[in-house]
Amino acid sequence: MAQQALPERGARLGRPRGAAAARETVHGVVLLLPGGPETGTGRPSRLSVATILPLARRLVRAGRAEGLTAHAVHYRHRGWNGDAAHPAEDAAWAVDEVVRRYGDVPVCLIGHGMGARAALRAGGHEAVAAVVALAPWLPEPDAQLTPEPVKQLVGRQVLIAHGTNDQRSDPELSYRLAERAKKINRDVCRFEVHADGHGLHHHRSEVQALAADFLLGSLFAHGYSRPVADALAAPPPLGLRMPLAAGFGSTLPR
């Protein structure tokens, strides 16, 4: 008797943090998309999700009064896997699941590394209002590759932040993507985190504050801080090479 194939493991949302966890009305949702390797169809490591939970906690604290809920997305597979783009598919599924659970609420996608690429890809979902891409992993330019799409970002608020010393994801590639996106969407900005690497560990507090400032301004019309507003308003290259100042956000909620 032939052995029956097991069903494919599905993506899922991690437990809610913020308004939904407190059984309060949800007015906005942030989905956090962890990083991962270029290839791999095995189960993602728990560490990949664990690394983004501090950012999730910071965001729900900043958005407590606004009814913000955060979920980490657990992928089906650990890698991007070429044209399959599994994390991008999982991100789109996660937005659908948010709509099913919470109704018509604005969604912000925040990803790191591979997860940042997934956030940018899935940003075209009609429920997505904002995308934050931290140290996005992007493919090296190749004559055989179709350029990474940007048309789906029209109508979204988009922030990219990248360490200038990133040895895993070339910051120049995220600049080029931001430059293409800015041509069709004025609401794109990019910050450079000087002397920081792929994990953005040296300026973690500033990066978290930047993400929180952008999320609150995009989802809840708080108004952006002056550096973010200036970056959005400035033409390239200024608005796409904005330095993230040391101590940014020191007066914002923690």
LOFIFI-231298 format. One record per residue (C-alpha): x, y, z; residue number from 1. Coordinates in steps of 0.5 Angstrom, whole numbers. Layout:
REM residues N
<node><u>X</u><v>Y</v><w>Z</w><seti>NUM</seti></node>
...
***
This chain:
REM residues 254
<node><u>0</u><v>0</v><w>0</w><seti>1</seti></node>
<node><u>3</u><v>7</v><w>-2</w><seti>2</seti></node>
<node><u>5</u><v>11</v><w>4</w><seti>3</seti></node>
<node><u>0</u><v>18</v><w>4</w><seti>4</seti></node>
<node><u>4</u><v>24</v><w>3</w><seti>5</seti></node>
<node><u>4</u><v>29</v><w>9</w><seti>6</seti></node>
<node><u>0</u><v>35</v><w>8</w><seti>7</seti></node>
<node><u>5</u><v>41</v><w>7</w><seti>8</seti></node>
<node><u>6</u><v>45</v><w>14</w><seti>9</seti></node>
<node><u>2</u><v>52</v><w>13</w><seti>10</seti></node>
<node><u>5</u><v>59</v><w>15</w><seti>11</seti></node>
<node><u>2</u><v>62</v><w>22</w><seti>12</seti></node>
<node><u>2</u><v>68</v><w>26</w><seti>13</seti></node>
<node><u>5</u><v>68</v><w>33</w><seti>14</seti></node>
<node><u>1</u><v>70</v><w>39</w><seti>15</seti></node>
<node><u>-2</u><v>77</v><w>39</w><seti>16</seti></node>
<node><u>2</u><v>82</v><w>43</w><seti>17</seti></node>
<node><u>-1</u><v>89</v><w>45</w><seti>18</seti></node>
<node><u>-9</u><v>91</v><w>44</w><seti>19</seti></node>
<node><u>-11</u><v>84</v><w>42</w><seti>20</seti></node>
<node><u>-8</u><v>80</v><w>47</w><seti>21</seti></node>
<node><u>-11</u><v>85</v><w>52</w><seti>22</seti></node>
<node><u>-18</u><v>84</v><w>49</w><seti>23</seti></node>
<node><u>-18</u><v>91</v><w>47</w><seti>24</seti></node>
<node><u>-21</u><v>94</v><w>40</w><seti>25</seti></node>
<node><u>-15</u><v>93</v><w>35</w><seti>26</seti></node>
<node><u>-14</u><v>99</v><w>30</w><seti>27</seti></node>
<node><u>-8</u><v>97</v><w>27</w><seti>28</seti></node>
<node><u>-3</u><v>91</v><w>26</w><seti>29</seti></node>
<node><u>4</u><v>90</v><w>25</w><seti>30</seti></node>
<node><u>7</u><v>84</v><w>22</w><seti>31</seti></node>
<node><u>14</u><v>82</v><w>23</w><seti>32</seti></node>
<node><u>18</u><v>78</v><w>18</w><seti>33</seti></node>
<node><u>24</u><v>75</v><w>21</w><seti>34</seti></node>
<node><u>30</u><v>74</v><w>16</w><seti>35</seti></node>
<node><u>33</u><v>67</v><w>14</w><seti>36</seti></node>
<node><u>38</u><v>64</v><w>9</w><seti>37</seti></node>
<node><u>37</u><v>64</v><w>1</w><seti>38</seti></node>
<node><u>35</u><v>57</v><w>0</w><seti>39</seti></node>
<node><u>32</u><v>52</v><w>5</w><seti>40</seti></node>
<node><u>25</u><v>48</v><w>5</w><seti>41</seti></node>
<node><u>26</u><v>46</v><w>12</w><seti>42</seti></node>
<node><u>23</u><v>48</v><w>18</w><seti>43</seti></node>
<node><u>25</u><v>55</v><w>20</w><seti>44</seti></node>
<node><u>29</u><v>56</v><w>27</w><seti>45</seti></node>
<node><u>26</u><v>59</v><w>33</w><seti>46</seti></node>
<node><u>32</u><v>64</v><w>33</w><seti>47</seti></node>
<node><u>30</u><v>67</v><w>27</w><seti>48</seti></node>
<node><u>23</u><v>69</v><w>30</w><seti>49</seti></node>
<node><u>26</u><v>71</v><w>37</w><seti>50</seti></node>
<node><u>31</u><v>76</v><w>34</w><seti>51</seti></node>
<node><u>25</u><v>80</v><w>32</w><seti>52</seti></node>
<node><u>21</u><v>80</v><w>38</w><seti>53</seti></node>
<node><u>25</u><v>86</v><w>42</w><seti>54</seti></node>
<node><u>22</u><v>90</v><w>36</w><seti>55</seti></node>
<node><u>15</u><v>87</v><w>37</w><seti>56</seti></node>
<node><u>15</u><v>89</v><w>44</w><seti>57</seti></node>
<node><u>18</u><v>96</v><w>43</w><seti>58</seti></node>
<node><u>13</u><v>97</v><w>38</w><seti>59</seti></node>
<node><u>7</u><v>95</v><w>42</w><seti>60</seti></node>
<node><u>9</u><v>100</v><w>47</w><seti>61</seti></node>
<node><u>9</u><v>106</v><w>43</w><seti>62</seti></node>
<node><u>3</u><v>104</v><w>40</w><seti>63</seti></node>
<node><u>-1</u><v>102</v><w>46</w><seti>64</seti></node>
<node><u>-6</u><v>108</v><w>46</w><seti>65</seti></node>
<node><u>-7</u><v>107</v><w>39</w><seti>66</seti></node>
<node><u>-10</u><v>100</v><w>39</w><seti>67</seti></node>
<node><u>-4</u><v>97</v><w>36</w><seti>68</seti></node>
<node><u>-3</u><v>89</v><w>35</w><seti>69</seti></node>
<node><u>3</u><v>86</v><w>33</w><seti>70</seti></node>
<node><u>4</u><v>79</v><w>31</w><seti>71</seti></node>
<node><u>11</u><v>75</v><w>28</w><seti>72</seti></node>
<node><u>10</u><v>71</v><w>22</w><seti>73</seti></node>
<node><u>12</u><v>64</v><w>22</w><seti>74</seti></node>
<node><u>14</u><v>62</v><w>15</w><seti>75</seti></node>
<node><u>13</u><v>55</v><w>12</w><seti>76</seti></node>
<node><u>20</u><v>54</v><w>10</w><seti>77</seti></node>
<node><u>27</u><v>57</v><w>12</w><seti>78</seti></node>
<node><u>29</u><v>60</v><w>6</w><seti>79</seti></node>
<node><u>27</u><v>65</v><w>0</w><seti>80</seti></node>
<node><u>28</u><v>59</v><w>-5</w><seti>81</seti></node>
<node><u>28</u><v>63</v><w>-12</w><seti>82</seti></node>
<node><u>22</u><v>64</v><w>-16</w><seti>83</seti></node>
<node><u>18</u><v>61</v><w>-10</w><seti>84</seti></node>
<node><u>19</u><v>67</v><w>-6</w><seti>85</seti></node>
<node><u>16</u><v>63</v><w>0</w><seti>86</seti></node>
<node><u>17</u><v>68</v><w>5</w><seti>87</seti></node>
<node><u>13</u><v>73</v><w>1</w><seti>88</seti></node>
<node><u>7</u><v>68</v><w>0</w><seti>89</seti></node>
<node><u>7</u><v>67</v><w>7</w><seti>90</seti></node>
<node><u>7</u><v>75</v><w>8</w><seti>91</seti></node>
<node><u>1</u><v>76</v><w>4</w><seti>92</seti></node>
<node><u>-3</u><v>70</v><w>7</w><seti>93</seti></node>
<node><u>-1</u><v>73</v><w>14</w><seti>94</seti></node>
<node><u>-4</u><v>80</v><w>11</w><seti>95</seti></node>
<node><u>-11</u><v>76</v><w>9</w><seti>96</seti></node>
<node><u>-11</u><v>73</v><w>16</w><seti>97</seti></node>
<node><u>-10</u><v>79</v><w>19</w><seti>98</seti></node>
<node><u>-16</u><v>82</v><w>15</w><seti>99</seti></node>
<node><u>-20</u><v>75</v><w>17</w><seti>100</seti></node>
<node><u>-19</u><v>76</v><w>24</w><seti>101</seti></node>
<node><u>-19</u><v>84</v><w>25</w><seti>102</seti></node>
<node><u>-23</u><v>87</v><w>19</w><seti>103</seti></node>
<node><u>-21</u><v>93</v><w>16</w><seti>104</seti></node>
<node><u>-15</u><v>95</v><w>20</w><seti>105</seti></node>
<node><u>-9</u><v>98</v><w>17</w><seti>106</seti></node>
<node><u>-3</u><v>94</v><w>17</w><seti>107</seti></node>
<node><u>5</u><v>95</v><w>17</w><seti>108</seti></node>
<node><u>10</u><v>90</v><w>15</w><seti>109</seti></node>
<node><u>16</u><v>90</v><w>18</w><seti>110</seti></node>
<node><u>22</u><v>85</v><w>16</w><seti>111</seti></node>
<node><u>29</u><v>84</v><w>17</w><seti>112</seti></node>
<node><u>34</u><v>81</v><w>12</w><seti>113</seti></node>
<node><u>30</u><v>76</v><w>8</w><seti>114</seti></node>
<node><u>24</u><v>78</v><w>11</w><seti>115</seti></node>
<node><u>25</u><v>85</v><w>9</w><seti>116</seti></node>
<node><u>25</u><v>83</v><w>2</w><seti>117</seti></node>
<node><u>18</u><v>79</v><w>3</w><seti>118</seti></node>
<node><u>15</u><v>85</v><w>6</w><seti>119</seti></node>
<node><u>17</u><v>89</v><w>0</w><seti>120</seti></node>
<node><u>14</u><v>84</v><w>-4</w><seti>121</seti></node>
<node><u>8</u><v>83</v><w>-1</w><seti>122</seti></node>
<node><u>7</u><v>91</v><w>0</w><seti>123</seti></node>
<node><u>2</u><v>91</v><w>-5</w><seti>124</seti></node>
<node><u>-4</u><v>88</v><w>-1</w><seti>125</seti></node>
<node><u>-10</u><v>93</v><w>-1</w><seti>126</seti></node>
<node><u>-10</u><v>92</v><w>7</w><seti>127</seti></node>
<node><u>-2</u><v>94</v><w>7</w><seti>128</seti></node>
<node><u>-1</u><v>102</v><w>9</w><seti>129</seti></node>
<node><u>6</u><v>102</v><w>10</w><seti>130</seti></node>
<node><u>13</u><v>98</v><w>9</w><seti>131</seti></node>
<node><u>19</u><v>98</v><w>14</w><seti>132</seti></node>
<node><u>25</u><v>94</v><w>11</w><seti>133</seti></node>
<node><u>31</u><v>93</v><w>15</w><seti>134</seti></node>
<node><u>37</u><v>91</v><w>12</w><seti>135</seti></node>
<node><u>34</u><v>88</v><w>6</w><seti>136</seti></node>
<node><u>37</u><v>82</v><w>3</w><seti>137</seti></node>
<node><u>36</u><v>83</v><w>-5</w><seti>138</seti></node>
<node><u>39</u><v>79</v><w>-11</w><seti>139</seti></node>
<node><u>46</u><v>82</v><w>-14</w><seti>140</seti></node>
<node><u>44</u><v>85</v><w>-21</w><seti>141</seti></node>
<node><u>44</u><v>80</v><w>-26</w><seti>142</seti></node>
<node><u>43</u><v>80</v><w>-34</w><seti>143</seti></node>
<node><u>38</u><v>74</v><w>-33</w><seti>144</seti></node>
<node><u>34</u><v>77</v><w>-27</w><seti>145</seti></node>
<node><u>28</u><v>81</v><w>-27</w><seti>146</seti></node>
<node><u>29</u><v>87</v><w>-23</w><seti>147</seti></node>
<node><u>26</u><v>87</v><w>-16</w><seti>148</seti></node>
<node><u>19</u><v>89</v><w>-17</w><seti>149</seti></node>
<node><u>17</u><v>96</v><w>-14</w><seti>150</seti></node>
<node><u>10</u><v>98</v><w>-17</w><seti>151</seti></node>
<node><u>7</u><v>94</v><w>-12</w><seti>152</seti></node>
<node><u>9</u><v>100</v><w>-7</w><seti>153</seti></node>
<node><u>5</u><v>105</v><w>-10</w><seti>154</seti></node>
<node><u>0</u><v>108</v><w>-5</w><seti>155</seti></node>
<node><u>4</u><v>106</v><w>1</w><seti>156</seti></node>
<node><u>9</u><v>109</v><w>6</w><seti>157</seti></node>
<node><u>16</u><v>106</v><w>5</w><seti>158</seti></node>
<node><u>22</u><v>106</v><w>10</w><seti>159</seti></node>
<node><u>28</u><v>103</v><w>9</w><seti>160</seti></node>
<node><u>34</u><v>103</v><w>14</w><seti>161</seti></node>
<node><u>41</u><v>99</v><w>12</w><seti>162</seti></node>
<node><u>47</u><v>99</v><w>16</w><seti>163</seti></node>
<node><u>53</u><v>102</v><w>12</w><seti>164</seti></node>
<node><u>58</u><v>96</v><w>14</w><seti>165</seti></node>
<node><u>53</u><v>90</v><w>12</w><seti>166</seti></node>
<node><u>57</u><v>85</v><w>10</w><seti>167</seti></node>
<node><u>51</u><v>80</v><w>8</w><seti>168</seti></node>
<node><u>46</u><v>85</v><w>4</w><seti>169</seti></node>
<node><u>50</u><v>90</v><w>0</w><seti>170</seti></node>
<node><u>47</u><v>97</v><w>2</w><seti>171</seti></node>
<node><u>48</u><v>100</v><w>-5</w><seti>172</seti></node>
<node><u>43</u><v>95</v><w>-7</w><seti>173</seti></node>
<node><u>37</u><v>97</v><w>-3</w><seti>174</seti></node>
<node><u>39</u><v>104</v><w>-5</w><seti>175</seti></node>
<node><u>38</u><v>103</v><w>-12</w><seti>176</seti></node>
<node><u>31</u><v>99</v><w>-10</w><seti>177</seti></node>
<node><u>29</u><v>106</v><w>-6</w><seti>178</seti></node>
<node><u>31</u><v>110</v><w>-12</w><seti>179</seti></node>
<node><u>27</u><v>106</v><w>-17</w><seti>180</seti></node>
<node><u>21</u><v>106</v><w>-12</w><seti>181</seti></node>
<node><u>22</u><v>114</v><w>-11</w><seti>182</seti></node>
<node><u>21</u><v>115</v><w>-18</w><seti>183</seti></node>
<node><u>14</u><v>112</v><w>-18</w><seti>184</seti></node>
<node><u>12</u><v>114</v><w>-10</w><seti>185</seti></node>
<node><u>14</u><v>120</v><w>-7</w><seti>186</seti></node>
<node><u>13</u><v>117</v><w>0</w><seti>187</seti></node>
<node><u>19</u><v>113</v><w>0</w><seti>188</seti></node>
<node><u>25</u><v>114</v><w>5</w><seti>189</seti></node>
<node><u>32</u><v>111</v><w>7</w><seti>190</seti></node>
<node><u>36</u><v>112</v><w>13</w><seti>191</seti></node>
<node><u>43</u><v>110</v><w>13</w><seti>192</seti></node>
<node><u>46</u><v>107</v><w>20</w><seti>193</seti></node>
<node><u>53</u><v>109</v><w>19</w><seti>194</seti></node>
<node><u>58</u><v>103</v><w>22</w><seti>195</seti></node>
<node><u>53</u><v>98</v><w>23</w><seti>196</seti></node>
<node><u>52</u><v>91</v><w>20</w><seti>197</seti></node>
<node><u>47</u><v>87</v><w>18</w><seti>198</seti></node>
<node><u>44</u><v>86</v><w>25</w><seti>199</seti></node>
<node><u>44</u><v>93</v><w>26</w><seti>200</seti></node>
<node><u>46</u><v>91</v><w>33</w><seti>201</seti></node>
<node><u>50</u><v>97</v><w>35</w><seti>202</seti></node>
<node><u>44</u><v>102</v><w>34</w><seti>203</seti></node>
<node><u>39</u><v>98</v><w>36</w><seti>204</seti></node>
<node><u>35</u><v>103</v><w>40</w><seti>205</seti></node>
<node><u>35</u><v>108</v><w>35</w><seti>206</seti></node>
<node><u>33</u><v>103</v><w>29</w><seti>207</seti></node>
<node><u>27</u><v>101</v><w>34</w><seti>208</seti></node>
<node><u>25</u><v>108</v><w>35</w><seti>209</seti></node>
<node><u>26</u><v>110</v><w>28</w><seti>210</seti></node>
<node><u>21</u><v>104</v><w>26</w><seti>211</seti></node>
<node><u>16</u><v>106</v><w>32</w><seti>212</seti></node>
<node><u>16</u><v>113</v><w>29</w><seti>213</seti></node>
<node><u>15</u><v>111</v><w>22</w><seti>214</seti></node>
<node><u>9</u><v>106</v><w>24</w><seti>215</seti></node>
<node><u>5</u><v>111</v><w>28</w><seti>216</seti></node>
<node><u>6</u><v>116</v><w>23</w><seti>217</seti></node>
<node><u>4</u><v>112</v><w>18</w><seti>218</seti></node>
<node><u>-2</u><v>108</v><w>21</w><seti>219</seti></node>
<node><u>-5</u><v>113</v><w>26</w><seti>220</seti></node>
<node><u>-3</u><v>120</v><w>23</w><seti>221</seti></node>
<node><u>1</u><v>122</v><w>29</w><seti>222</seti></node>
<node><u>6</u><v>126</v><w>24</w><seti>223</seti></node>
<node><u>13</u><v>124</v><w>23</w><seti>224</seti></node>
<node><u>19</u><v>126</v><w>27</w><seti>225</seti></node>
<node><u>23</u><v>132</v><w>23</w><seti>226</seti></node>
<node><u>28</u><v>127</v><w>21</w><seti>227</seti></node>
<node><u>23</u><v>122</v><w>18</w><seti>228</seti></node>
<node><u>19</u><v>128</v><w>15</w><seti>229</seti></node>
<node><u>25</u><v>131</v><w>12</w><seti>230</seti></node>
<node><u>27</u><v>124</v><w>9</w><seti>231</seti></node>
<node><u>20</u><v>123</v><w>5</w><seti>232</seti></node>
<node><u>20</u><v>130</v><w>3</w><seti>233</seti></node>
<node><u>28</u><v>131</v><w>0</w><seti>234</seti></node>
<node><u>29</u><v>129</v><w>-7</w><seti>235</seti></node>
<node><u>34</u><v>123</v><w>-8</w><seti>236</seti></node>
<node><u>40</u><v>122</v><w>-6</w><seti>237</seti></node>
<node><u>39</u><v>126</v><w>0</w><seti>238</seti></node>
<node><u>32</u><v>123</v><w>2</w><seti>239</seti></node>
<node><u>35</u><v>116</v><w>1</w><seti>240</seti></node>
<node><u>42</u><v>117</v><w>4</w><seti>241</seti></node>
<node><u>39</u><v>120</v><w>11</w><seti>242</seti></node>
<node><u>44</u><v>119</v><w>16</w><seti>243</seti></node>
<node><u>40</u><v>116</v><w>23</w><seti>244</seti></node>
<node><u>43</u><v>120</v><w>28</w><seti>245</seti></node>
<node><u>46</u><v>117</v><w>35</w><seti>246</seti></node>
<node><u>40</u><v>118</v><w>40</w><seti>247</seti></node>
<node><u>35</u><v>118</v><w>35</w><seti>248</seti></node>
<node><u>28</u><v>117</v><w>39</w><seti>249</seti></node>
<node><u>31</u><v>118</v><w>46</w><seti>250</seti></node>
<node><u>25</u><v>122</v><w>48</w><seti>251</seti></node>
<node><u>20</u><v>117</v><w>44</w><seti>252</seti></node>
<node><u>16</u><v>112</v><w>48</w><seti>253</seti></node>
<node><u>20</u><v>106</v><w>50</w><seti>254</seti></node>
***
